[in-house]
Amino acid sequence: NGRFFLGYRPCLWESGWALPGGEILPGDAAEHTLLRELRASTGLEAHAPFLLTLISGPQTYQKLGSGEENYDFTAVYVVRDWSGEAQARPQARFHSLERLPDAICARDQYALHELRRCWGIC
């Protein structure tokens, strides 16, 4: 229905609104990570997620507070069917692709651009 879930999080490398996410644990598949992190950060159980794209390259650069630098990748999934109720948090809620909040983390801006392109919004 064109809505997506964002939470506001202060990050070591960048603060702002961000899509739910987390690190892939050793031995995990990307889809399992999606299911685990979505449940942990939103309380929602995803059903039949669809891999839209992988984001890699310069937009994934991070310089952590420790001085460590790295590039990673982001798997962007579309979830059209879920169960459960989103956890009530003041800075986490559903948004429309047509009305984006300010201060979206850079890599998630790219992910949202891809979602908009997929749905023909931009």
Backbone as CSV, one residue per row, in Angstrom:
resi,resn,N_x,N_y,N_z,CA_x,CA_y,CA_z,C_x,C_y,C_z
1,ASN,0.814,-1.210,0.000,0.000,0.000,0.000,0.852,1.266,0.000
2,GLY,2.131,1.153,-0.300,2.986,2.328,-0.406,3.447,2.917,0.904
3,ARG,3.249,2.206,2.005,3.720,2.700,3.300,4.961,1.934,3.706
4,PHE,5.795,2.560,4.484,6.982,1.892,4.995,7.222,2.345,6.425
5,PHE,7.938,1.520,7.164,8.167,1.766,8.583,9.544,2.378,8.766
6,LEU,9.606,3.523,9.436,10.872,4.192,9.748,10.949,4.442,11.238
7,GLY,12.147,4.365,11.764,12.409,4.745,13.146,13.515,5.778,13.170
8,TYR,13.458,6.693,14.108,14.534,7.682,14.232,15.578,7.115,15.165
9,ARG,16.813,7.063,14.705,17.865,6.498,15.551,19.128,7.335,15.458
10,PRO,19.728,7.573,16.604,21.045,8.196,16.582,22.074,7.113,16.255
11,CYS,22.874,7.354,15.258,23.876,6.375,14.837,25.265,6.907,15.132
12,LEU,26.216,6.006,15.211,27.597,6.433,15.400,28.092,7.212,14.192
13,TRP,27.585,6.885,12.999,28.076,7.540,11.790,27.089,8.548,11.226
14,GLU,25.796,8.424,11.557,24.801,9.329,10.996,23.492,9.167,11.764
15,SER,22.898,10.271,12.194,21.604,10.214,12.871,20.505,10.543,11.885
16,GLY,19.341,9.978,12.089,18.209,10.301,11.232,17.200,9.184,11.195
17,TRP,16.167,9.375,10.369,15.153,8.353,10.160,15.785,7.225,9.363
18,ALA,15.469,6.000,9.732,16.080,4.848,9.073,15.088,3.701,8.967
19,LEU,15.259,2.907,7.932,14.497,1.676,7.790,14.955,0.690,8.852
20,PRO,14.108,-0.232,9.269,14.558,-1.255,10.221,15.718,-2.043,9.623
21,GLY,16.660,-2.404,10.437,17.793,-3.168,9.927,18.707,-3.614,11.036
22,GLY,19.722,-4.343,10.634,20.698,-4.836,11.587,21.761,-5.646,10.880
23,GLU,22.642,-6.211,11.661,23.762,-6.964,11.106,23.399,-8.415,10.872
24,ILE,23.967,-8.962,9.803,23.823,-10.390,9.540,24.759,-11.126,10.482
25,LEU,24.221,-12.042,11.256,25.025,-12.833,12.179,25.710,-13.972,11.425
26,PRO,26.847,-14.448,11.918,27.528,-15.556,11.249,26.574,-16.727,11.009
27,GLY,26.540,-17.198,9.765,25.701,-18.328,9.403,24.285,-17.967,9.004
28,ASP,23.860,-16.698,9.211,22.504,-16.279,8.861,22.382,-15.960,7.380
29,ALA,21.218,-16.225,6.825,20.866,-15.744,5.496,20.316,-14.325,5.649
30,ALA,20.421,-13.533,4.599,19.928,-12.152,4.654,18.441,-12.110,5.013
31,GLU,17.647,-13.017,4.457,16.211,-13.017,4.745,15.934,-13.319,6.218
32,HIS,16.703,-14.214,6.819,16.528,-14.511,8.245,16.845,-13.267,9.074
33,THR,17.878,-12.532,8.667,18.228,-11.291,9.364,17.075,-10.299,9.272
34,LEU,16.488,-10.169,8.094,15.328,-9.288,7.933,14.218,-9.663,8.906
35,LEU,13.872,-10.943,8.951,12.782,-11.386,9.822,13.087,-11.086,11.286
36,ARG,14.317,-11.390,11.715,14.720,-11.166,13.109,14.724,-9.676,13.451
37,GLU,15.341,-8.859,12.606,15.472,-7.434,12.917,14.138,-6.700,12.816
38,LEU,13.291,-7.091,11.873,11.975,-6.466,11.774,11.153,-6.764,13.022
39,ARG,11.199,-8.014,13.476,10.475,-8.399,14.693,11.020,-7.633,15.902
40,ALA,12.348,-7.550,16.016,12.960,-6.896,17.176,12.708,-5.386,17.199
41,SER,12.743,-4.745,16.028,12.635,-3.285,16.024,11.215,-2.776,15.869
42,THR,10.293,-3.616,15.356,8.935,-3.130,15.124,7.856,-3.969,15.790
43,GLY,8.151,-5.232,16.112,7.139,-6.135,16.629,6.339,-6.819,15.536
44,LEU,6.666,-6.561,14.258,5.930,-7.136,13.134,6.575,-8.426,12.651
45,GLU,5.751,-9.369,12.216,6.214,-10.625,11.620,5.981,-10.526,10.113
46,ALA,7.063,-10.551,9.353,6.963,-10.448,7.894,6.635,-11.801,7.282
47,HIS,5.813,-11.771,6.219,5.480,-12.981,5.478,5.855,-12.763,4.010
48,ALA,6.553,-13.721,3.425,6.934,-13.703,2.005,7.632,-12.403,1.594
49,PRO,8.745,-12.035,2.261,9.460,-10.827,1.839,10.059,-11.011,0.445
50,PHE,10.164,-9.913,-0.282,10.687,-9.911,-1.640,11.948,-9.058,-1.680
51,LEU,13.068,-9.620,-2.132,14.327,-8.868,-2.244,14.234,-7.932,-3.439
52,LEU,14.261,-6.624,-3.191,14.167,-5.623,-4.253,15.536,-5.330,-4.862
53,THR,16.526,-5.058,-4.011,17.851,-4.705,-4.518,18.886,-4.822,-3.412
54,LEU,20.136,-4.844,-3.810,21.268,-4.745,-2.884,21.934,-3.402,-3.108
55,ILE,22.239,-2.706,-2.036,22.917,-1.420,-2.125,24.351,-1.624,-1.653
56,SER,25.293,-1.216,-2.482,26.706,-1.279,-2.115,27.409,-0.101,-2.771
57,GLY,28.653,0.104,-2.402,29.415,1.182,-3.027,29.606,2.363,-2.094
58,PRO,29.945,3.525,-2.669,30.312,4.702,-1.858,29.252,5.123,-0.851
59,GLN,27.975,4.946,-1.173,26.922,5.390,-0.246,26.838,4.530,1.009
60,THR,27.599,3.435,1.070,27.576,2.583,2.264,28.795,2.808,3.156
61,TYR,29.598,3.831,2.843,30.790,4.130,3.647,30.393,4.541,5.059
62,GLN,31.145,4.029,6.027,30.927,4.391,7.428,32.282,4.639,8.093
63,LYS,32.345,5.693,8.891,33.493,5.901,9.759,32.944,5.938,11.170
64,LEU,33.288,4.921,11.939,32.759,4.778,13.288,33.522,5.662,14.269
65,GLY,32.954,5.839,15.442,33.585,6.643,16.487,34.967,6.146,16.854
66,SER,35.216,4.844,16.683,36.525,4.259,16.986,37.562,4.600,15.924
67,GLY,37.108,5.220,14.824,38.010,5.514,13.717,37.996,4.431,12.654
68,GLU,37.372,3.294,12.972,37.279,2.207,11.993,36.440,2.670,10.798
69,GLU,36.909,2.326,9.606,36.197,2.663,8.386,35.810,1.386,7.662
70,ASN,34.625,1.381,7.058,34.245,0.217,6.265,33.176,0.584,5.250
71,TYR,32.982,-0.321,4.327,31.882,-0.280,3.367,31.103,-1.557,3.590
72,ASP,29.808,-1.470,3.548,29.022,-2.689,3.682,27.970,-2.718,2.592
73,PHE,27.032,-3.610,2.691,25.939,-3.639,1.734,24.627,-3.669,2.493
74,THR,23.584,-3.226,1.812,22.253,-3.218,2.389,21.324,-3.987,1.465
75,ALA,20.643,-4.975,2.006,19.628,-5.716,1.262,18.288,-5.027,1.505
76,VAL,17.621,-4.611,0.432,16.341,-3.914,0.539,15.225,-4.889,0.167
77,TYR,14.359,-5.161,1.132,13.239,-6.075,0.935,11.924,-5.307,0.930
78,VAL,10.973,-5.820,0.178,9.595,-5.325,0.207,8.778,-6.366,0.961
79,VAL,8.019,-5.913,1.950,7.145,-6.788,2.730,5.729,-6.274,2.540
80,ARG,4.920,-7.046,1.854,3.541,-6.629,1.587,2.543,-7.297,2.513
81,ASP,2.995,-8.324,3.216,2.103,-9.043,4.113,2.822,-9.257,5.437
82,TRP,2.191,-8.853,6.510,2.778,-9.023,7.833,1.669,-9.226,8.845
83,SER,2.053,-9.664,10.015,1.102,-9.812,11.107,1.676,-9.141,12.339
84,GLY,0.807,-8.904,13.304,1.224,-8.228,14.525,0.903,-6.750,14.466
85,GLU,1.137,-6.096,15.576,0.922,-4.657,15.687,2.269,-3.977,15.864
86,ALA,2.473,-2.909,15.131,3.725,-2.156,15.263,3.844,-1.633,16.690
87,GLN,5.023,-1.771,17.260,5.267,-1.293,18.622,5.116,0.214,18.669
88,ALA,4.402,0.669,19.670,4.193,2.108,19.831,5.464,2.747,20.379
89,ARG,6.073,3.540,19.559,7.249,4.318,19.951,7.066,5.716,19.377
90,PRO,7.463,6.733,20.120,7.232,8.093,19.626,7.968,8.386,18.325
91,GLN,9.097,7.750,18.102,9.880,8.063,16.914,9.974,6.871,15.968
92,ALA,8.938,6.077,15.870,8.904,4.944,14.942,7.474,4.752,14.469
93,ARG,7.279,4.825,13.150,5.924,4.705,12.620,5.949,4.487,11.107
94,PHE,4.773,4.180,10.572,4.619,4.050,9.127,4.597,5.432,8.480
95,HIS,5.166,5.515,7.272,5.186,6.741,6.481,4.743,6.417,5.061
96,SER,4.349,7.427,4.335,3.993,7.291,2.923,5.201,7.665,2.073
97,LEU,5.382,6.991,0.937,6.487,7.336,0.037,6.327,8.740,-0.538
98,GLU,5.098,9.243,-0.575,4.870,10.589,-1.105,5.194,11.680,-0.089
99,ARG,5.247,11.330,1.188,5.506,12.334,2.239,6.619,11.830,3.138
100,LEU,7.852,12.039,2.694,9.012,11.570,3.441,9.366,12.539,4.554
101,PRO,9.776,12.039,5.711,10.243,12.936,6.772,11.614,13.506,6.417
102,ASP,11.986,14.571,7.083,13.329,15.129,6.906,14.348,14.226,7.589
103,ALA,15.602,14.403,7.252,16.729,13.737,7.918,16.673,12.218,7.822
104,ILE,16.550,11.698,6.608,16.621,10.249,6.400,18.084,9.890,6.173
105,CYS,18.546,8.829,6.830,19.934,8.378,6.676,20.235,8.160,5.192
106,ALA,21.453,8.506,4.779,21.827,8.522,3.366,21.562,7.198,2.651
107,ARG,21.982,6.082,3.231,21.782,4.814,2.529,20.303,4.479,2.413
108,ASP,19.493,4.906,3.377,18.069,4.641,3.304,17.380,5.571,2.310
109,GLN,17.931,6.773,2.077,17.418,7.633,1.013,17.526,6.904,-0.322
110,TYR,18.640,6.243,-0.553,18.828,5.493,-1.786,17.835,4.335,-1.856
111,ALA,17.655,3.616,-0.768,16.701,2.504,-0.733,15.286,3.002,-1.037
112,LEU,14.898,4.125,-0.451,13.568,4.675,-0.687,13.424,5.160,-2.124
113,HIS,14.499,5.693,-2.699,14.487,6.064,-4.111,14.189,4.843,-4.977
114,GLU,14.832,3.717,-4.673,14.593,2.488,-5.423,13.156,2.011,-5.259
115,LEU,12.606,2.124,-4.065,11.209,1.755,-3.841,10.270,2.648,-4.652
116,ARG,10.535,3.937,-4.654,9.708,4.870,-5.416,9.799,4.572,-6.899
117,ARG,11.000,4.262,-7.371,11.198,3.928,-8.782,10.432,2.659,-9.143
118,CYS,10.476,1.680,-8.245,9.772,0.408,-8.447,8.266,0.628,-8.579
119,TRP,7.713,1.551,-7.783,6.281,1.817,-7.798,5.904,2.953,-8.755
120,GLY,6.887,3.483,-9.485,6.599,4.533,-10.467,6.216,5.857,-9.868
121,ILE,6.718,6.155,-8.675,6.368,7.415,-8.005,7.292,8.539,-8.431
122,CYS,8.533,8.224,-8.809,9.450,9.302,-9.219,9.836,9.152,-10.673
